[in-house]
Amino acid sequence: MSSVAAYTRPPFRAEHVGSLLRPKALYEKRQELEAGKCEAQDLKDVEDEAIKHVVKLQQDVGIKTITDGELRRGYFFEGVFDKLEGMTYVPNRPIAAFKPYIPHIALMYAAGMQEADTIFCDGKVRRTKSFYVDDFKYLKSLVAPEDVKYIKVTICSPSWFHQRHGSDDTYDLMIYNDDDEYFDDVGQAFREEIQELYELGCRHIQIDDPTFCYFCNDDMIFGMEQAGVDHEALLDTYIRAINIVTQGRPDDLTISVHMCRGNYKVRHPGSVDQFQCSQSYVCLLFRVVCISQKEVMGGLRLNSSTPWMSIFFMQVFHLNRSQLSTYTLLWQLEYDTERAGDFEPLKYLPLGKVVVLGLVTTKNPKLESIEHLKARVYEAAEILCQGSPKRSMEVALNQLCISTQCGFASVWEGNPVTEEDEIKKLALLVAAAEQIWHD
């Protein structure tokens, strides 16, 4: 497949999601922080050295995308909402303010928790300080000037706290009348951050969104219906929130969405069957394209018996093609286990779009084989070839990349793997990509 075009900008053939295991010194220092034996500012020097270590680790295995491993964060979502004006940290909010139908919140209820820490919006949202600009500047100082374009910054979804608390308990209703007003301001803050990062040389922003896949959880949908929540409207709201964030994206800036299926200490909130997962992926692949569901569905005759697959095929078929740019949004999908579902949704992927297949697990040390990864990639490519529109194997392969299914450490403790395991898995991706694409 030497004729397949090489990727000279993100995404690259071999990718990783972002978070990496904390080196020993940082892990131990973070333990001290959690035990109250030091202050947060005491971590900076140790974090700086740890980031130098993981940058070299990535370079040594030959993976192009460089992150700081999220080593300055305790949790993957830290550093955004806690820095926004209008957001207040609440250390002990009553559990009744958390929506029990959200899978990971259901676990809190099941554990008998009476309160939990969170963020509440009690004022107009404004970005008065940066999220990750200082982190980017430090990371930028560690790589050659020509490699700055390979740096990826990960950021949590704008819906992260809203999914916990819903439209009634996320913000003060005297401040915002509805979700659209709230997400307009949150989106503006995100865009300002992205613009500043872009001006500093960042060319890849990844939005980590565990919320989207919850919408293929039957228990959550049932719970929302019982609570009188319109889950279809809420999904549209969250898609709109992503689209607001990506408005005005420069042509040479890649924005990706990682649809996380659960990676908190290797727990999987909720259960989903394979067909439901396939439906969800189809839904999200072709609705997060800077166009609302109502605009897409306008003029189409649908009824309750119309299959989901057909509905989303029609959505793709009726899209305004001028809105489809190869790098506007790319999707990082988790495909490391059978619970993730099959590749069938990929047959609805438009030409010019890219999917990163998360085929290598970060949940355990078991190392996949190169032959397994090659077989999975060709299986996915065959599905694309059968899709609409049909395409050649060469074109199909050019729409695919491979990666880990999620990060190695969505929380600071990390997954039950060693750094040696981490290196082997990243090196495996690089080796497999070379054999598949010969870039």
C-alpha positions in Angstrom: 0.0 0.0 0.0 2.9 2.3 -0.7 0.6 4.5 -2.7 -1.5 5.5 0.3 -0.9 9.1 1.1 1.3 9.7 4.2 0.0 11.8 7.0 2.2 14.8 7.6 -0.1 16.4 10.1 -2.3 15.1 12.9 -3.7 12.5 13.1 -0.8 10.2 12.4 -1.0 6.6 11.5 0.1 5.6 15.1 -1.6 7.7 17.7 -2.1 7.6 21.5 -4.9 9.2 23.4 -2.8 11.4 25.7 -2.5 10.4 29.4 0.6 8.5 30.5 1.7 6.7 33.6 3.3 8.9 36.3 7.0 8.2 36.7 7.9 6.9 40.2 9.1 10.2 41.7 5.9 12.1 40.6 3.7 9.2 41.7 5.2 9.3 45.2 4.9 13.1 45.4 1.3 12.9 44.4 0.7 10.4 47.1 2.1 12.9 49.6 -0.2 15.6 48.2 -3.3 13.3 48.6 -2.2 12.5 52.2 -1.9 16.2 53.0 1.9 16.0 53.5 2.7 18.7 50.9 1.1 21.5 48.9 0.1 21.5 45.2 2.9 24.0 44.3 5.4 21.5 45.7 4.8 19.2 42.8 5.9 21.6 40.0 9.6 20.7 39.9 8.9 17.0 40.1 6.2 17.4 37.3 8.7 19.3 35.1 11.2 16.4 35.3 8.5 13.8 34.9 7.3 15.5 31.7 10.8 15.6 30.3 10.9 11.8 30.9 7.6 11.1 29.1 8.5 13.3 26.2 11.7 11.4 25.7 9.7 8.1 26.1 7.4 9.1 23.3 10.2 10.2 21.0 12.2 7.0 21.7 9.3 4.7 20.7 8.9 6.7 17.5 5.3 7.9 18.0 4.9 11.4 16.5 2.1 12.8 18.7 3.6 14.3 21.8 1.7 15.1 25.0 2.7 16.0 28.5 0.9 12.8 29.6 -1.5 15.0 31.6 1.0 14.7 34.4 0.0 17.9 36.0 -3.6 16.8 36.5 -5.1 14.6 39.1 -8.0 13.7 36.9 -8.2 14.1 33.1 -10.8 16.9 33.4 -8.9 19.2 35.8 -7.7 22.6 34.8 -10.7 23.9 32.9 -13.9 24.5 34.8 -12.0 25.2 38.0 -10.2 28.1 36.2 -13.3 29.8 34.7 -14.8 32.9 36.2 -18.4 32.2 37.2 -17.6 28.6 38.3 -17.3 27.8 42.0 -15.9 24.6 43.6 -18.3 22.9 45.9 -16.6 20.4 48.2 -19.7 18.7 49.6 -22.7 19.1 47.3 -25.7 16.9 48.3 -26.0 13.8 46.2 -29.6 14.8 45.3 -28.1 17.4 42.9 -26.4 14.6 40.9 -28.5 12.8 38.3 -28.8 9.1 39.3 -29.4 7.9 35.7 -25.8 8.9 34.7 -23.9 5.6 34.9 -21.0 6.8 37.1 -23.3 8.8 39.3 -25.4 5.6 39.8 -22.3 4.0 41.3 -22.1 6.9 43.8 -25.7 6.3 44.8 -25.1 2.6 45.1 -22.1 3.2 47.4 -24.3 5.2 49.7 -22.6 8.5 49.2 -24.5 11.5 50.6 -22.4 14.2 49.1 -19.6 14.8 46.6 -17.4 17.6 45.3 -18.2 19.3 42.1 -18.3 22.6 40.2 -21.4 24.9 40.2 -21.9 27.9 37.9 -23.1 30.8 40.0 -22.0 33.7 37.6 -21.4 34.6 34.0 -18.8 32.3 32.5 -15.6 34.1 31.4 -12.1 32.9 30.6 -10.0 35.3 32.7 -7.0 32.9 32.9 -5.7 30.2 30.6 -6.4 26.4 31.0 -3.2 24.9 29.6 -1.2 27.7 28.0 1.6 27.5 30.5 1.7 23.7 30.2 1.9 24.0 26.5 4.7 26.6 26.7 6.8 24.2 28.9 6.1 21.3 26.6 7.0 23.4 23.6 10.4 24.2 25.2 11.2 20.4 25.3 10.9 19.7 21.6 12.7 20.9 18.5 11.0 23.9 16.7 10.0 21.7 13.8 8.3 19.2 16.2 6.0 21.7 17.9 3.3 20.9 15.4 3.2 17.4 16.8 2.2 18.5 20.3 -1.4 17.6 21.2 -3.4 19.2 24.0 -6.2 17.3 25.6 -9.2 19.0 27.1 -12.4 17.8 28.7 -15.8 18.2 27.0 -17.8 21.4 27.6 -20.6 19.1 28.8 -18.6 17.4 31.6 -20.3 19.0 34.6 -23.7 19.5 32.9 -24.1 15.7 32.4 -23.7 15.3 36.2 -26.3 17.9 37.2 -28.6 18.4 34.2 -30.3 21.6 33.0 -31.7 22.4 36.5 -28.7 22.0 38.8 -25.6 23.0 36.6 -26.0 26.7 36.7 -27.9 29.4 38.6 -31.2 29.9 36.8 -31.0 33.6 37.6 -27.8 33.7 35.6 -28.7 31.6 32.6 -32.2 31.0 31.3 -31.4 27.8 29.5 -28.7 25.5 28.2 -28.1 27.4 25.0 -27.1 30.5 26.9 -24.9 28.5 29.2 -23.1 26.6 26.5 -22.7 29.7 24.4 -20.5 31.3 27.1 -18.7 28.0 27.9 -18.0 27.6 24.2 -16.7 31.1 23.9 -14.2 30.4 26.8 -13.0 27.2 25.1 -12.6 29.0 21.8 -10.4 31.7 23.4 -8.2 29.0 24.9 -7.9 27.2 21.6 -7.0 30.4 19.8 -4.3 31.2 22.2 -2.8 27.7 22.0 -3.0 27.9 18.2 -1.1 31.2 18.2 1.6 29.6 20.2 1.9 26.8 17.7 -0.5 24.1 18.8 -2.0 22.2 15.9 -4.0 19.4 17.6 -6.7 19.8 20.2 -8.4 16.6 21.5 -11.7 16.9 23.2 -12.2 14.0 25.7 -15.9 13.2 26.0 -17.1 10.2 28.1 -20.7 11.5 27.9 -21.6 10.7 24.3 -21.3 6.9 24.7 -23.6 7.1 27.7 -26.4 7.7 25.2 -26.3 4.1 24.1 -26.8 2.9 27.7 -30.3 1.5 28.0 -30.4 2.0 31.8 -29.5 5.7 31.4 -32.1 6.2 28.6 -34.8 4.6 30.8 -33.8 6.6 33.8 -33.9 9.8 31.8 -37.4 9.0 30.4 -38.6 8.3 34.0 -37.2 11.6 35.1 -38.9 13.4 32.2 -35.7 14.3 30.4 -35.7 14.4 26.6 -32.5 12.4 25.8 -32.7 13.1 22.1 -32.8 16.9 22.8 -30.1 16.6 25.4 -27.8 14.8 22.9 -28.4 17.5 20.4 -27.5 20.1 23.1 -24.2 18.3 23.8 -23.4 18.1 20.0 -24.2 21.8 19.7 -21.8 22.5 22.6 -19.0 20.8 20.7 -19.8 22.6 17.5 -19.7 26.0 19.4 -16.3 25.1 20.6 -15.0 24.3 17.1 -16.5 27.4 15.4 -13.8 29.4 13.6 -11.3 26.6 13.6 -8.2 27.5 11.5 -7.8 25.3 8.5 -4.5 23.8 9.8 -5.8 23.0 13.3 -6.9 19.4 13.9 -9.7 19.0 16.4 -10.4 15.4 17.5 -13.1 13.9 19.7 -12.2 10.9 21.8 -15.4 9.1 22.6 -14.4 7.4 25.9 -16.1 4.3 27.0 -14.9 4.4 30.6 -11.3 4.2 31.9 -11.5 5.2 35.5 -9.2 2.7 37.2 -10.4 0.2 34.5 -14.1 0.5 35.5 -16.9 0.6 32.9 -19.9 2.5 34.1 -23.0 0.9 32.8 -23.4 -1.9 30.2 -24.2 -1.7 26.5 -24.9 -4.3 23.9 -23.0 -4.3 20.6 -25.8 -3.2 18.4 -26.6 -0.3 20.7 -23.0 0.7 20.5 -23.1 0.5 16.8 -26.1 2.8 16.7 -24.5 5.3 19.0 -21.3 5.4 16.9 -23.3 6.0 13.7 -25.3 8.7 15.5 -22.2 10.6 16.7 -20.0 10.1 13.7 -22.4 12.0 11.5 -24.2 14.4 13.8 -21.1 16.2 15.1 -20.4 17.9 11.9 -21.3 21.5 12.5 -24.9 20.9 11.6 -27.9 20.3 13.8 -30.1 17.2 13.7 -33.1 19.3 12.8 -31.2 20.8 9.8 -30.1 17.4 8.6 -33.5 15.8 9.0 -35.4 18.6 7.4 -37.4 17.4 4.4 -36.8 13.7 5.1 -39.8 11.4 5.6 -39.1 9.2 8.6 -41.4 7.1 10.8 -40.9 5.0 13.9 -40.0 1.9 11.9 -37.1 3.6 10.1 -33.9 1.8 11.2 -31.3 3.9 13.0 -28.7 2.8 10.4 -30.9 4.1 7.6 -31.6 7.4 9.4 -28.0 8.2 9.8 -27.2 7.1 6.3 -29.7 9.6 5.1 -28.1 12.2 7.4 -24.8 11.7 5.8 -26.3 11.6 2.3 -28.0 15.0 2.9 -25.1 16.8 4.5 -23.9 20.1 3.1 -20.6 18.8 1.7 -19.0 22.3 2.0 -19.1 21.7 5.8 -17.0 18.5 5.6 -13.3 19.2 5.9 -10.9 16.3 6.5 -9.6 17.7 9.7 -12.5 19.7 11.1 -13.2 16.8 13.4 -11.8 13.3 13.5 -13.0 10.6 15.8 -11.0 8.4 18.2 -13.1 5.3 18.8 -12.5 2.5 21.3 -12.4 -0.9 19.7 -10.2 -3.0 22.1 -12.8 -5.4 23.3 -16.0 -7.0 22.1 -18.1 -4.7 24.4 -17.1 -1.9 22.1 -19.2 -3.3 19.2 -18.4 -3.9 15.6 -17.1 -1.8 12.7 -20.5 -1.7 10.9 -21.0 2.1 11.6 -17.9 2.8 9.6 -19.7 2.1 6.3 -21.4 5.5 6.8 -18.2 7.4 7.2 -18.1 10.2 4.5 -15.1 10.5 2.2 -12.5 12.8 3.5 -13.1 12.0 7.2 -10.7 10.1 9.5 -11.3 7.6 12.2 -8.6 6.5 14.7 -9.3 3.0 15.8 -8.4 2.4 19.4 -7.3 -1.2 19.0 -4.6 -1.5 21.7 -5.9 -1.7 25.3 -4.5 0.3 28.1 -6.5 -1.6 30.7 -4.1 -4.5 31.2 -0.6 -5.6 30.3 -1.6 -8.1 27.6 0.1 -7.1 24.4 -1.8 -7.5 21.1 0.1 -8.8 18.1 0.9 -6.9 14.9 -1.0 -9.5 13.0 -4.1 -8.9 15.1 -3.9 -5.1 14.5 -3.3 -5.6 10.8 -6.3 -7.9 10.6 -8.5 -5.5 12.5 -7.5 -2.6 10.3 -8.2 -4.5 7.1 -11.5 -5.6 8.5 -12.5 -2.0 9.2 -11.3 -1.0 5.7 -13.4 -3.7 4.1 -16.5 -2.2 5.9 -15.6 1.2 4.5 -15.3 -0.3 1.0 -18.8 -1.6 1.3 -20.1 1.7 2.5 -21.9 4.6 1.0 -20.3 5.9 -1.1 -18.3 2.8 -2.0 -14.5 3.3 -2.2 -11.3 1.5 -3.0 -9.3 -0.3 -0.4 -6.6 2.3 -0.9 -9.0 5.2 -0.1 -10.5 3.2 2.8 -7.1 2.6 4.4 -6.2 6.3 4.0 -9.2 7.2 6.2 -7.9 5.0 9.1 -5.3 5.3 11.8 -4.7 3.2 15.0 -4.1 4.1 18.6 -4.6 2.9 22.2 -8.2 2.7 23.2 -7.8 5.3 25.9 -5.1 6.9 28.0 -2.9 5.0 30.4 -3.8 7.2 33.3 -7.1 9.1 33.2 -6.5 9.6 36.9 -3.1 10.1 38.5 -2.9 6.5 39.9 -3.0 5.1 36.4 -4.1 1.8 35.0 -2.6 -1.6 36.2 0.2 -1.6 33.7 3.9 -0.8 34.1 5.9 1.7 32.2 7.5 -1.2 30.3 4.0 -2.3 29.2 3.3 1.2 28.2 6.4 1.4 26.0 5.7 -1.9 24.4 2.1 -0.9 23.5 3.2 2.4 22.0 6.0 0.7 20.0 3.6 -1.9 18.8 1.4 0.8 17.3 4.3 2.3 15.5 5.5 -1.0 14.1 2.0 -2.1 13.0 1.4 1.3 11.3 4.7 0.9 9.4 3.6 -2.5 8.1 0.1 -1.4 7.2 0.7 1.9 5.5 4.5 2.1 4.8 4.4 5.8 5.4 
